[in-house]
Amino acid sequence: MTPMKPPSSSPREGGPTFPLRHRLLRLAWAMTWTLLGRWTPVPLHGWRRFLLRGFGARLHPTAKIYPSVRVWYPANLTMAEHACLGPEVNCYCMDRIDLRAHALVSQGSYLCAGTHDVDDPDFPLVTRPILIERNAWVAAQAFVGPGVRIGEGAVLGARGVTVKSLDPFMIYAGNPAKPLRRRRLDGGAA
Ligand SMILES: CC(C)(COP(=O)(O)OP(=O)(O)OC[C@H]1O[C@@H](n2cnc3c(N)ncnc32)[C@H](O)[C@@H]1OP(=O)(O)O)[C@@H](O)C(=O)NCCC(=O)NCCS
């Protein structure tokens, strides 16, 4: 009979990556959002900001977070005036995610601030912050990887995938996202 291995503390073998306090806080947050946030009517943005702030998010009073948004760890989320996380956005803020003024993330998009070092046999977690500059738009079902900075007024088209930073006022689309053209409003509304 093969002897049972003792329980492992390695994340690769099911052990925790984060300390107990962090995991308990996230559990409390998940329960709070499920019970008090997820089912709320769309216009109750103020109530949802209140819940997120209670767990450390820094949100301007005009920031909008739709009820179906998933925020992994609110203390890593910052949103400036009129920034918006649309329906079904997955805000996987293992590191800081920062939306500047009027930054818009549309439905079903995935902001992913964590990955793993695939060249290290221990497969350690690697986190890097995401910054979405003012007036940028992440369109429906796009994917933004760790460490990406979406430049001011830039657009990542629907279902676009980027793991690299995007230049200001450029429109990108595809997987991997490539520049389509320059946005025509530079210097205007932006
Ligand atoms: C990226 C986007 C803004 C570009 O709009 P546009 O500048 O008017 O671009 P066009 O429609 O003229 O398309 C230009 C080219 O890019 C391609 N393209 C446009 N959007 C694309 C996308 N999301 N993915 C892949 N290719 C795309 C077009 O097929 C076209 O290719 P072609 O030159 O080979 O014919 C737009 O296509 C888009 O993705 N909008 C987001 C829609 C959305 O998320 N809606 C939810 C609202 S909340």
The ligand as an SDF file (V2000), in Angstrom:
LIG
                    3D

 48 50  0  0  0  0  0  0  0  0999 V2000
  -13.0920   48.2800  -31.8500 C   0  0  0  0  0  0  0  0  0  0  0  0
  -14.2650   49.0510  -32.4250 C   0  0  0  0  0  0  0  0  0  0  0  0
  -14.6000   50.2660  -31.5510 C   0  0  0  0  0  0  0  0  0  0  0  0
  -13.7640   49.5240  -33.7900 C   0  0  0  0  0  0  0  0  0  0  0  0
  -14.7560   50.2490  -34.4400 O   0  0  0  0  0  0  0  0  0  0  0  0
  -14.4210   50.9550  -35.8780 P   0  0  0  0  0  0  0  0  0  0  0  0
  -13.2410   51.8420  -35.7630 O   0  0  0  0  0  0  0  0  0  0  0  0
  -15.6970   51.5190  -36.3610 O   0  0  0  0  0  0  0  0  0  0  0  0
  -13.9270   49.7230  -36.7340 O   0  0  0  0  0  0  0  0  0  0  0  0
  -14.5770   49.0930  -38.0500 P   0  0  0  0  0  0  0  0  0  0  0  0
  -15.9120   48.5100  -37.7530 O   0  0  0  0  0  0  0  0  0  0  0  0
  -14.4860   50.1150  -39.1400 O   0  0  0  0  0  0  0  0  0  0  0  0
  -13.5780   47.8950  -38.3390 O   0  0  0  0  0  0  0  0  0  0  0  0
  -12.2530   48.0990  -38.8000 C   0  0  0  0  0  0  0  0  0  0  0  0
  -11.6060   46.7610  -39.0000 C   0  0  0  0  0  0  0  0  0  0  0  0
  -11.3460   46.1740  -37.7120 O   0  0  0  0  0  0  0  0  0  0  0  0
  -12.0400   44.9370  -37.5450 C   0  0  0  0  0  0  0  0  0  0  0  0
  -12.5940   44.9270  -36.1830 N   0  0  0  0  0  0  0  0  0  0  0  0
  -13.3750   45.8490  -35.6270 C   0  0  0  0  0  0  0  0  0  0  0  0
  -13.6800   45.5300  -34.3730 N   0  0  0  0  0  0  0  0  0  0  0  0
  -13.0860   44.3380  -34.1420 C   0  0  0  0  0  0  0  0  0  0  0  0
  -13.0300   43.4920  -33.0200 C   0  0  0  0  0  0  0  0  0  0  0  0
  -13.6430   43.8030  -31.8780 N   0  0  0  0  0  0  0  0  0  0  0  0
  -12.3020   42.3720  -33.1110 N   0  0  0  0  0  0  0  0  0  0  0  0
  -11.6610   42.0520  -34.2710 C   0  0  0  0  0  0  0  0  0  0  0  0
  -11.6690   42.8340  -35.3670 N   0  0  0  0  0  0  0  0  0  0  0  0
  -12.3880   43.9530  -35.2920 C   0  0  0  0  0  0  0  0  0  0  0  0
  -13.1300   44.9790  -38.6060 C   0  0  0  0  0  0  0  0  0  0  0  0
  -13.5290   43.6850  -38.9850 O   0  0  0  0  0  0  0  0  0  0  0  0
  -12.4570   45.7380  -39.7160 C   0  0  0  0  0  0  0  0  0  0  0  0
  -11.5990   44.8570  -40.3780 O   0  0  0  0  0  0  0  0  0  0  0  0
  -11.2530   45.0450  -41.9580 P   0  0  0  0  0  0  0  0  0  0  0  0
  -10.5320   46.3590  -42.0680 O   0  0  0  0  0  0  0  0  0  0  0  0
  -10.3790   43.8530  -42.2810 O   0  0  0  0  0  0  0  0  0  0  0  0
  -12.5580   45.0590  -42.6680 O   0  0  0  0  0  0  0  0  0  0  0  0
  -15.5430   48.2090  -32.5440 C   0  0  0  0  0  0  0  0  0  0  0  0
  -15.4690   47.2950  -33.6130 O   0  0  0  0  0  0  0  0  0  0  0  0
  -15.8410   47.4310  -31.2820 C   0  0  0  0  0  0  0  0  0  0  0  0
  -15.2440   46.3950  -30.9550 O   0  0  0  0  0  0  0  0  0  0  0  0
  -16.8180   47.9450  -30.4890 N   0  0  0  0  0  0  0  0  0  0  0  0
  -17.1670   47.4090  -29.2020 C   0  0  0  0  0  0  0  0  0  0  0  0
  -18.5790   46.8500  -29.1860 C   0  0  0  0  0  0  0  0  0  0  0  0
  -19.0130   46.5930  -27.7730 C   0  0  0  0  0  0  0  0  0  0  0  0
  -18.2410   46.1500  -26.9630 O   0  0  0  0  0  0  0  0  0  0  0  0
  -20.2400   46.9120  -27.4840 N   0  0  0  0  0  0  0  0  0  0  0  0
  -20.7330   46.8810  -26.1020 C   0  0  0  0  0  0  0  0  0  0  0  0
  -21.2090   48.2580  -25.7620 C   0  0  0  0  0  0  0  0  0  0  0  0
  -21.2940   48.5380  -24.0430 S   0  0  0  0  0  0  0  0  0  0  0  0
  1  2  1  0
  2  3  1  0
  2  4  1  0
  2 36  1  0
  4  5  1  0
  5  6  1  0
  6  7  2  0
  6  8  1  0
  6  9  1  0
  9 10  1  0
 10 11  2  0
 10 12  1  0
 10 13  1  0
 13 14  1  0
 14 15  1  0
 15 16  1  0
 15 30  1  0
 16 17  1  0
 17 18  1  0
 17 28  1  0
 18 19  1  0
 18 27  1  0
 19 20  2  0
 20 21  1  0
 21 22  1  0
 21 27  2  0
 22 23  1  0
 22 24  2  0
 24 25  1  0
 25 26  2  0
 26 27  1  0
 28 29  1  0
 28 30  1  0
 30 31  1  0
 31 32  1  0
 32 33  2  0
 32 34  1  0
 32 35  1  0
 36 37  1  0
 36 38  1  0
 38 39  2  0
 38 40  1  0
 40 41  1  0
 41 42  1  0
 42 43  1  0
 43 44  2  0
 43 45  1  0
 45 46  1  0
 46 47  1  0
 47 48  1  0
M  END
$$$$
